[in-house]
Amino acid sequence: MTQRERILAIVAAVLLGGFGLKFGIDRLMAAFDARTQRRHSLQAELARKQAVILHARRKSQQLAQWEQQSLPANLQLARSLYQNWLVGLVDRAKLEAAQVNSSTPQARGDAYRTLTFHLSAQGDLAQVVRFLHDFYQGGHLHQIRSLTLSPGPAGRKLAFSATIEALSLPGAAHADRLNDQPAQRLARGGLESYLQPIANRNFFEPYVPPPPPPPRQQVTEPQTPPRPRTPPFDVARYAFLTAILHVGDEREAWISVRPTGETLRLRQGDAVRVGAFEGTLRRIGDRHIEIDCDGTPCQVALGSSLRR
């Protein structure tokens, strides 16, 4: 082999070695990238499954609470016990001409059964407040679906009617009795705190706004400062957060606008518009809500108004 051939052979070997090395490095990097991608995919799958487990634990805790509040699984016994409980509330409130009836229970698949009760009675506003206070203190899986108050035939007596829905779960914690643990639904615990602002009002009189401010008198002396103007009537100061309910899997906040008699039933993400007050309902907690007002978060507790 000549010197020239020897040099060409060396060059060819170096080139072949370089190509082989590049091919090996490319295969190694591809395998490393595939392994990294696989690790990221497994980590994402693990995070998803952990979120599912956490969600299931929370739902399990919620289901356990519902089973504690549920009427007994025996529908005939549940209907009898709950109807007697309603009659006891009526007697304690001293409502008159009371009737409590129930319709045939309705099955909602295998998840729960619905029992509907119809109540009618007569009494003054204080007696109605006493009944509602005792009702919402009851730790049962129930709610008032509709409530009607109308002027009765005799003075301050009111005709009171309500449709009440209670649930019975197959895994109810109590087989032969109702739950005896009180609920924590009311913003104020004592009955008197509700009688004072509610029972002393006549709901059937039209709303009368506050009188306008008197006209500003002519200033005769320059050194006498003018009287400050009375601020305009703010409806939001008389809009109160009255209830936070569970409707299905979501929470619902009820805001009572007293000047108009309107009740806003809002869920997370809904717009809140009361008079000049505008915002977005960002979160519904157990005893308060959070509203985003022009980028500024504010909290409203149960029983409080939108603007203080």
C-alpha positions as CSV (number, residue, x, y, z in Angstrom):
1,M,0.0,0.0,0.0
2,T,1.4,3.4,-1.0
3,Q,1.6,6.4,1.3
4,R,-1.3,8.0,-0.5
5,E,-3.6,5.0,-0.2
6,R,-2.7,4.7,3.5
7,I,-3.8,8.4,4.1
8,L,-7.0,7.9,2.2
9,A,-7.8,4.8,4.3
10,I,-7.1,6.7,7.5
11,V,-9.4,9.6,6.3
12,A,-12.1,7.1,5.4
13,A,-11.9,5.3,8.7
14,V,-12.1,8.7,10.6
15,L,-15.2,9.7,8.6
16,L,-16.9,6.3,9.1
17,G,-16.1,6.6,12.8
18,G,-17.6,10.1,13.0
19,F,-20.8,9.0,11.3
20,G,-21.0,6.0,13.6
21,L,-20.5,8.2,16.7
22,K,-23.1,10.7,15.5
23,F,-25.6,7.9,14.9
24,G,-25.0,6.5,18.3
25,I,-25.3,9.9,20.0
26,D,-28.6,10.5,18.1
27,R,-30.0,7.2,19.2
28,L,-28.9,7.8,22.8
29,M,-30.5,11.3,22.9
30,A,-33.7,10.0,21.3
31,A,-34.0,7.3,24.0
32,F,-33.3,9.9,26.7
33,D,-36.0,12.2,25.3
34,A,-38.5,9.3,25.1
35,R,-37.7,8.4,28.7
36,T,-38.1,12.0,29.9
37,Q,-41.4,12.4,28.0
38,R,-42.6,9.1,29.6
39,R,-41.7,10.3,33.0
40,H,-43.6,13.6,32.5
41,S,-46.6,11.6,31.2
42,L,-46.6,9.3,34.3
43,Q,-46.2,12.3,36.6
44,A,-49.2,14.0,35.0
45,E,-51.2,10.8,35.3
46,L,-50.2,10.4,38.9
47,A,-51.3,14.0,39.7
48,R,-54.7,13.4,37.9
49,K,-55.3,10.2,39.9
50,Q,-54.4,11.9,43.1
51,A,-56.9,14.7,42.3
52,V,-59.5,12.1,41.6
53,I,-58.8,10.4,45.0
54,L,-58.9,13.7,46.8
55,H,-62.2,14.6,45.1
56,A,-63.6,11.1,46.0
57,R,-62.6,11.6,49.7
58,R,-64.3,15.0,49.8
59,K,-67.5,13.5,48.3
60,S,-67.3,10.6,50.7
61,Q,-67.2,13.0,53.6
62,Q,-70.1,15.0,52.1
63,L,-72.1,11.8,51.6
64,A,-71.4,10.8,55.2
65,Q,-72.8,14.1,56.4
66,W,-75.9,13.7,54.2
67,E,-76.5,10.2,55.5
68,Q,-76.3,11.6,59.1
69,Q,-79.0,14.2,58.2
70,S,-81.1,11.8,56.0
71,L,-84.5,10.6,56.9
72,P,-84.6,6.8,57.7
73,A,-84.4,4.5,54.7
74,N,-87.8,3.0,55.5
75,L,-90.1,5.4,53.6
76,Q,-93.3,4.8,55.6
77,L,-91.4,5.3,58.9
78,A,-89.6,8.3,57.5
79,R,-92.8,10.0,56.3
80,S,-94.5,9.4,59.7
81,L,-91.6,10.6,61.8
82,Y,-91.0,13.7,59.7
83,Q,-94.7,14.6,59.5
84,N,-94.9,14.3,63.3
85,W,-91.8,16.6,63.5
86,L,-93.5,19.2,61.4
87,V,-96.7,19.0,63.5
88,G,-94.5,19.6,66.6
89,L,-93.1,22.7,65.0
90,V,-96.6,24.0,64.3
91,D,-97.7,23.4,67.9
92,R,-94.6,25.2,69.3
93,A,-95.2,28.2,67.1
94,K,-99.0,28.1,68.0
95,L,-100.1,28.3,64.4
96,E,-103.8,27.8,63.9
97,A,-106.0,25.7,61.5
98,A,-102.8,23.8,60.6
99,Q,-102.9,20.9,58.1
100,V,-99.8,18.8,57.2
101,N,-100.2,16.4,54.2
102,S,-97.6,14.3,52.3
103,S,-97.6,12.9,48.8
104,T,-96.2,9.6,47.6
105,P,-92.4,9.3,47.9
106,Q,-90.5,9.6,44.6
107,A,-87.4,7.5,43.8
108,R,-84.5,9.3,42.1
109,G,-82.8,6.2,40.8
110,D,-80.8,4.3,43.4
111,A,-79.3,7.5,44.9
112,Y,-82.2,8.9,47.1
113,R,-86.0,9.1,47.6
114,T,-87.9,12.4,47.8
115,L,-90.7,13.0,50.3
116,T,-92.9,16.1,49.7
117,F,-95.0,17.6,52.4
118,H,-97.6,20.4,52.1
119,L,-98.3,22.6,55.1
120,S,-101.0,25.2,55.5
121,A,-101.8,27.2,58.7
122,Q,-102.8,30.7,60.0
123,G,-101.0,33.0,62.4
124,D,-99.4,36.3,62.9
125,L,-95.9,37.1,61.5
126,A,-94.2,36.4,64.8
127,Q,-95.6,32.8,64.8
128,V,-94.4,32.3,61.3
129,V,-90.9,33.5,62.2
130,R,-90.9,31.1,65.2
131,F,-91.9,28.2,62.9
132,L,-89.2,29.0,60.3
133,H,-86.5,29.5,63.0
134,D,-87.3,26.0,64.4
135,F,-87.4,24.5,60.9
136,Y,-83.9,25.8,59.9
137,Q,-82.5,24.7,63.3
138,G,-83.5,21.1,62.4
139,G,-80.6,19.0,61.3
140,H,-82.4,17.1,58.5
141,L,-81.8,16.8,54.8
142,H,-84.7,19.0,53.9
143,Q,-85.6,22.4,52.4
144,I,-88.6,24.6,51.7
145,R,-89.3,24.5,48.0
146,S,-92.0,27.3,48.1
147,L,-93.6,29.5,50.8
148,T,-96.6,31.8,50.5
149,L,-97.8,34.5,52.9
150,S,-101.1,36.3,52.2
151,P,-103.3,38.5,54.3
152,G,-105.8,36.5,56.3
153,P,-109.4,37.3,57.0
154,A,-108.9,38.6,60.6
155,G,-106.6,41.6,61.2
156,R,-103.0,40.6,61.6
157,K,-103.5,37.0,60.9
158,L,-101.7,35.6,57.8
159,A,-102.5,32.6,55.6
160,F,-99.2,30.6,55.6
161,S,-98.5,27.7,53.2
162,A,-95.3,25.9,52.3
163,T,-94.1,23.0,50.2
164,I,-91.3,21.1,51.9
165,E,-89.0,18.5,50.4
166,A,-87.1,16.0,52.5
167,L,-84.7,13.3,51.3
168,S,-84.1,9.6,52.4
169,L,-80.8,8.0,51.4
170,P,-80.3,4.2,51.2
171,G,-77.4,4.5,53.6
172,A,-79.2,6.7,56.2
173,A,-77.3,6.7,59.5
174,H,-80.5,6.4,61.6
175,A,-82.9,3.5,60.9
176,D,-85.7,4.3,63.3
177,R,-85.5,8.0,64.2
178,L,-84.7,11.4,62.8
179,N,-81.3,13.1,63.3
180,D,-81.3,15.0,66.6
181,Q,-78.2,17.2,65.9
182,P,-79.1,20.8,65.3
183,A,-78.1,22.4,62.0
184,Q,-75.8,25.5,61.7
185,R,-77.7,27.2,58.9
186,L,-78.7,30.5,60.5
187,A,-76.4,33.5,60.7
188,R,-77.9,34.5,64.1
189,G,-78.7,31.8,66.7
190,G,-81.3,33.4,68.9
191,L,-85.0,33.7,67.9
192,E,-85.3,37.2,69.3
193,S,-82.7,38.5,66.8
194,Y,-85.1,37.5,64.0
195,L,-88.4,38.6,65.7
196,Q,-87.3,42.2,66.2
197,P,-86.4,43.1,62.6
198,I,-89.1,40.9,60.9
199,A,-92.2,40.6,63.1
200,N,-92.5,44.4,63.6
201,R,-92.9,45.1,59.9
202,N,-96.0,45.0,57.6
203,F,-94.9,43.2,54.5
204,F,-98.1,44.1,52.6
205,E,-97.7,47.8,52.6
206,P,-95.9,49.4,49.6
207,Y,-92.3,50.4,50.2
208,V,-92.0,54.1,51.0
209,P,-88.5,55.5,50.4
210,P,-87.0,57.9,52.8
211,P,-88.1,61.6,52.3
212,P,-85.9,63.7,50.1
213,P,-83.6,66.1,51.8
214,P,-85.0,69.6,52.4
215,P,-84.0,72.3,49.9
216,R,-80.7,74.1,50.6
217,Q,-81.3,77.5,52.0
218,Q,-79.8,80.6,50.4
219,V,-76.5,81.5,52.1
220,T,-76.6,85.1,53.3
221,E,-73.2,85.3,55.0
222,P,-70.1,84.3,53.0
223,Q,-68.4,82.9,56.1
224,T,-71.2,80.4,56.8
225,P,-70.4,77.1,55.0
226,P,-73.1,75.4,53.0
227,R,-74.9,72.4,54.5
228,P,-73.5,69.1,53.2
229,R,-75.7,67.3,50.7
230,T,-77.5,64.2,51.7
231,P,-76.0,61.2,49.8
232,P,-78.4,59.5,47.3
233,F,-80.4,56.5,48.4
234,D,-78.2,53.4,48.1
235,V,-80.3,50.2,47.5
236,A,-77.2,48.0,48.1
237,R,-77.2,49.0,51.8
238,Y,-80.6,47.3,52.2
239,A,-79.7,44.1,50.2
240,F,-78.8,41.4,52.7
241,L,-77.2,37.9,52.3
242,T,-80.0,35.8,53.9
243,A,-79.1,32.2,53.1
244,I,-76.4,29.9,51.6
245,L,-77.9,26.7,50.3
246,H,-76.7,23.5,48.7
247,V,-78.5,23.0,45.3
248,G,-77.2,19.8,43.8
249,D,-73.4,19.8,43.8
250,E,-73.2,23.6,43.9
251,R,-73.9,26.3,46.5
252,E,-76.4,29.0,46.0
253,A,-76.4,32.4,47.7
254,W,-79.7,34.2,48.4
255,I,-79.6,38.0,48.5
256,S,-82.8,39.8,49.7
257,V,-83.3,43.3,48.2
258,R,-85.6,44.8,50.8
259,P,-86.6,48.0,49.0
260,T,-87.9,46.0,46.0
261,G,-88.9,42.7,47.6
262,E,-86.7,40.9,45.1
263,T,-84.6,37.8,46.1
264,L,-81.4,37.1,44.0
265,R,-80.5,33.5,43.8
266,L,-76.9,33.5,42.7
267,R,-74.2,30.9,42.0
268,Q,-70.4,31.2,41.7
269,G,-69.5,33.3,38.7
270,D,-72.9,35.1,38.4
271,A,-73.1,38.9,38.1
272,V,-74.3,40.8,41.2
273,R,-76.3,44.0,40.3
274,V,-78.2,45.9,43.0
275,G,-78.8,49.5,42.3
276,A,-75.4,51.2,41.7
277,F,-73.6,48.1,43.1
278,E,-72.0,45.8,40.5
279,G,-69.7,42.9,40.9
280,T,-69.1,39.2,40.2
281,L,-69.7,36.4,42.7
282,R,-66.3,34.7,43.0
283,R,-66.8,32.3,45.9
284,I,-69.6,31.0,48.2
285,G,-68.3,29.9,51.6
286,D,-70.1,28.2,54.4
287,R,-71.1,31.5,56.1
288,H,-70.0,34.2,53.7
289,I,-69.5,35.1,50.0
290,E,-66.7,36.9,48.1
291,I,-67.6,39.4,45.5
292,D,-65.2,41.0,43.0
293,C,-66.1,44.7,42.8
294,D,-64.0,46.4,40.1
295,G,-61.0,44.2,40.8
296,T,-61.3,44.7,44.6
297,P,-62.5,41.6,46.5
298,C,-65.0,42.0,49.4
299,Q,-66.6,39.6,51.7
300,V,-70.2,39.6,52.8
301,A,-71.2,37.5,55.8
302,L,-74.6,35.9,56.4
303,G,-77.0,38.5,57.6
304,S,-74.9,41.5,56.4
305,S,-75.7,43.9,53.6
306,L,-73.7,44.3,50.4
307,R,-72.6,47.8,51.3
308,R,-72.0,49.0,54.8
